[in-house]
Amino acid sequence: MRKNTVLYITRNGMLEPLGQSQVLSYLKGLSKNHQVSLISFEKPEDRADQQAFGSVQNDCERHGIRWLPQRFHHRPKVIAPAWSMIVFLFLCLREVRRGNAELIHARSYIPAAVALLVNKLTGTPFIFDMRALWPEELITAGRLKRGSVMHKAIAWVERSCLKNAAAVVSLTDAAASYLREAYPDELRNQKVVVIPTCADLDRFVPLNEEDKSSAEESAPVFSCLGTVLSGWFRLDWLRLFFQEVGSHDPTASFEIVTRDDPSEVRRQLGLAGDLNARLEIYSMPSHEVHEVVQRHTASVMFYAGGEVSELGRSPTRMAEILGCGLPVVANPGVGDVAEIIQKYRVGVLVTEGTSDEMKSAFAELMELLKDPELAGRCRRAAEEVFSLEAGTQAYRELYREILQ
């Protein structure tokens, strides 16, 4: 039986943890039913790792995925994304002409803008996989001024892609509701599907009983995963929470697992003396991250909640942490995070960045950690909300509806 051809385009690299978990993991499953081609942009420092590059290449070949990696350019700031669009456009038109793109799956805004152009030129349908509300994220991070020429251009792309896509994918119900209010005309007859960030729950699993007993006898480790220098992560809140934990438990240690520059993270976090000495900041290969998460006690994630930008956020780290049976400490106003924590009772919500609030949150977390059913609830939440299989199946059904 002939497979339909799908072209997946993204500016994220497959050598990055995000590319591994949020692109390749899906495409491996989707390649069983579709002939998939993948265009990604790989950072020079990642491409330099020949072993990692070869591993991804072999992985793609094993699953029948045509990987067309391109070189990612950081600078110049405005020219680099524009150049990416030109490369994208050339490659997409080539793939359409060769019959390798009956459907274009565009991950985020720049790829979607290219897919929109290709759609206008060739009629090829595309999926606008938003991932998050990018214009609002840029404003929150101070990288874009509301009402500026660049903001108006990006907003126009957003509006046009929402209207012309064969389907729109949002990470959260909160963002989908916001979009329907913001763009009632464009989305009146549009198909909007919510597919949260997913995690490979075959890797992110709780420790076995023997290792779990050993970990429980060790000093507690409070962690934070992923980037914290994005501009929309609340490092000041993280500092307050770590200080609160450290003042109550002299045995506790802290870990930030990130690809951010460790010295810059340490500088901006600003822990002093003994607390600073108890903090480790390091990166890990994506295929080993689960081994680190499993030995943590709880993990913290504070975003600029309450901003429109955060409605579309579905943190990958939350899926991975819960998959390992661990609770999270987070703030409301971030996608569907608060709803998940409250529904499954898998963490603590912090509403204010004050010492008193952190003191209450730590006390609540200590009580929660005494609950013998906690790990099971965390795992169940991960399976019901963030399952890779469920996410892949949702994409598979979307592809079928568009291509039938």
N, C-alpha and C positions, 0 to 999 in steps of 0.2 A: 504494500500500500504506500502510495506517494505521501511524503511528509510536506506540509506547508513550510515555506521558508520565512524565518523571522530574523530581523536584524536588530540587535540590542546595542544601543549607543550610550556611552557614559564618559564623563570626564574623570571619574574615579579610576584608580589603578587596580588591577587584579593582584598586584603584589602588596597592596595595603590590606590591613585587617578588614576594613569596611568592604573592599572589593571581594575579598574571600567570603565573608559572611553574608553580605547583602546582594551580591550579584551572582557569583559563581555557584553558590549553594542552590539558588533557584534554577539557574540555567542547566545544571546537571540533571535535575529532574525533568525540566521542560524539554530537554534534548531527546528524551525518549519518544516524544510525540511530534517534535518539530525539528526541522533542519535549522540550527541556530548559528548565526554569525555574530561575532562580538567585536565591537570597536571600543577600546579603552585608551586612556592616556596615562602612561607610566612615568613616574618621577625618575630623574637621572640616578639618584642615590639608590633607588629600588632596583633599577635595571642593572646596576653595577653588581648586584648579587646574582651571579650566574647560576648558582645552585637553586635559588628561589625561582628565578626566571624559568629555568628548565623544568622545575617541578610543576609550575602552573601550565607550561606548554604541554607537558605530558598529560596532565590532568584533563586539559581541554581535548587533546587528541583521543584520549581514552573514552571520552563521552561524546565524541563526534562534533565538538564545538569548534568552528573556524574562528580562531583568535587573531585579530588584526591589531596588535599593540602599536600605539603611536607615542611619540615623545612629548611629555608634559613640559610646558614652559611656564615658569612662575612670573616672569617679568618680560617686558614692561607691563604694568598693571592692566591697562585697558587694551593694549595691543595683543597680549597673550590670549585672552578669551576670544578676541576677534579672529586671531589666527586659528584657534581651535575650531571655530565655526566654519572657517573656509575649508580646513582639512576635513571636518565632518561632512560638509556639503559635497565636496568632491567624492569622498568615499561612498557616501549614501547614494548619490546619483549613479555611481559606477555599479554598486551592488544591485540597485533596482534594475539597471539596464541589463545586468547579467542574470537576472531572475533569482537573486538571492535575498530579496526583501519584499515579500508580499505584505508584510506588516513590519512597521518600525516601532520598537519599544524604546522610548526616550526617557532616560533617567535624569530628572531635574530639568532646569529651565533652559540652559544653553543648548543641550541636545534637543529639547523640545522645540526650540526656535528653529533649529535646522530641519527637524522633521516636519514642521509646519511649512517651510519653504519647499521641501521635497514634495509634500502633499499638494501644494498649489501647482507645482511644475509637472507632477506625474500622476497625481490622484492616489498615491499610495497611502493607505490609512495608517494612523499612528496612535500610540497610547501615550498620554501625558502622565507619566509616573512622577508626581510632584515631589515626593519625599517630605518636603516641608514647605513652609511659606517663605521662600527665599528672600523676596524683597523686604519683608518685615524683619527677617533675621539680620539682614545687612544694616537696617536702620537701628535695630537694638544694639548691634555690635559697634555702632558708630562709623561704619564703613560707607554709609549711603545717607544722603540728606533727603528727607521727605519733600516732594515737590520739585526736586532738581530735575534737570534734563535726563540724567541717567535713570533716576527713579521712574520718571514718566515712561521712558523707553521700556524698562523692565516690566512695568505694570501693563503696558500695551501688549507685550509678548504674553504675559500671563493671561490676559483677557482673551487674546486671539487663540491661544492654545486651548484654553478651557472650552471655547466655542467650537473649534474645528476638529478637536481630537475625536477619534472613534470611541474613546473612553478615557476617563480620568481616574487615576488611582491616588487616594489620600492615605496617609499613615494612621490618621485618627478620626474618630467620629466628631470630635470637637472642631477640627479643621474643616471637615466636610460641611458641618452646619454653618460655620462662618462663611465659607465660600458660597453657599446657596443664598445667604443673606446679602453678601457683597456683590454677587453676580447673578441676580435672579433671571435676567433675560438669557444670558449665555448658557446657563445650566438648566433652563426650563425643560428641555427634552434631552438633556445629556445624561449619559450613564456614569455615575460616580460610585466607585467601589472602594471600600475601606479595607486595606490589607496592612496590618501593623508590621513593624519590624519583626523579623523572625530570627530565631537562633537555632543552631544545630544542637538539638536536645539529645542527640546520641553522644555528643562530646561533653556538653555542659550538663553533667549529672552530679548528684550528691556523692560524697565519699562513701565507700563501702563501710560496713560497721566497724571493722578492725581499724581502718585509717581514721574513721570518725572519732573513735574513742581516744586515739593517740592525739588528734588535733584538739579535742576538748580538754585534754590534760595540759596542753601548751598554753602560753599566754595569749590573750585575745589579740587579733589583728584587725584593725579597722581600715578600710580601703576606699579608694576612688579609682574608677577605671575610665580610660579614654582621655580625650583632649580637655584641658582646663584653661587653655590660653586662647580660646575661640572668640572671646569678647562677650559671649552670652552665658558663661559659666560663672557662678558666684563664689569666687575664691575667698572672699571675706567671710562668707557663711561657713565655708569648709574650715577655715582657720579657727573660727569660734567653736565649731563642733569638736575639732581635734583638741583644742585647749580644754574644753569641758571634760572630754574623755580622759585626757592626760592628768588632769587635776584630781580625778576620782580614782583612777587606776594606774598606779606607778609601773605596773607590769605591761600595760598595753603598748603596742607598737602600731605604726601607721605606714601604709604603702600607697603610693600613687603609681599606677601602671599606665604609662602614656608614651606616645611618640614625641611629645613636646620636649623642648630642651630642658633637661633636669635642673640646670643651674638657674634658668629663668623662672621655672616653676617654684623652686625653693625661694628665690628672691621675692617673687610676687606674693607667695603664701605668707612669708614673714613670721614663721615660727621661731622662737628663740630658745637658747640654752638646751636644757635636757629634752624638751619636746622636739626640737630640730634634730637632735642626735637620734631620736627614736623613729625618725621618718626616713623611709627609703623611696627613691623615685627612679624608676627604670622602665624600659620597654621590653616586650616579649614578642617572639614570633607568633603570628595569629594562631597557628596550630597548637601552641603550648599554653595559651592564655587560660584555658579551663583548668589546668593543673594548678595555676596560681590562685584563681578564684576559689577553688574548692577548699583551700586551707584558711580562707578569711573567715571572720566572725560575722561581719555585716559590712555593707558597702553604702557609700554616701554619694548622692548626686543632687546638686543644687543648681538650677537654671534660673534665668531671668523670668520667672513665672509671673503671670498676670499680663504680660505683653501679648499682643496679637501674634507675634512671631512664634511664641511657644505653643500655640494651639496645635500646630502641625508636627510637634516633636514626639517621636516614639523612640526613646533611647534604647539602642541596641544593648547597652550595658545592663539595663533592667531585665531584659529577656535572659541574658546569660547568667546574671546573678541569681534570679529566681530559679532558673533551671538547675543550678547547683544546690538548691534548697536553702538559700540564704535570704535574710530580710534586707530591705533597702530603707535608707533614710532619705527622704526627698521633700520637695515643696510642691504645693498645689499650683494650679494654673499652667501646667505643662502637659499638653495633650490630654491623654486619658489616664495619666499616671495616678492621680489622686483616686479616681474611681476604681482602678484596679487594686490599689492598696487597701481601700476601705472594703471593697467587696470580698476580697479573699483574706483580709487581715494578715498581710505579709510585710508590714513595715510601719514606719512612723512618719507622719507629715509634720513639717516645720513651717509655720506660717510667717514668722518674723525673724530677722537676723539680729537677735539680741541674746545676751548671755543667759538671761532667765529662760528664754524660749529653748535654748540649747540644753540647759539644765533639765528642763521638763522632758525634752525629747530623749535625752540619754537615759533618764529614769524609766521612761516608757519602753525604751528599747531593751533595757535590762530585764524588765518584767516579761516582755515578749519573748526573749531568748530562753526563758524558763519553760515555755510552753512546749511539751513533747510533740505536739502536732504541727508545730511551725514549719519544719522542713517539708513535711508532706503537703501542706497548703501552698508553700512557695512553688514546689514542683508542679502541683496541679494547676496553679495559675499560669505557669509557663507553658504547660501543655495545652491548656484551653485557649490562651490568648496569643502565644508567640510561637506556635508549632511551625517548623519549616515545612512539614508535609501539608498542613492546612493552607499555608501561604502559597505553596507551589500549586496546589490544586485550584486555588482561587484564580491564579494567573492562567492556569491551563484552561479553565472554563471561560475566562475572558477572551483568550486567544480563539477558542472554538467559536464563540458567539460572533466575533468580528470576521473571522475567515470563512464561516460557513456559507 
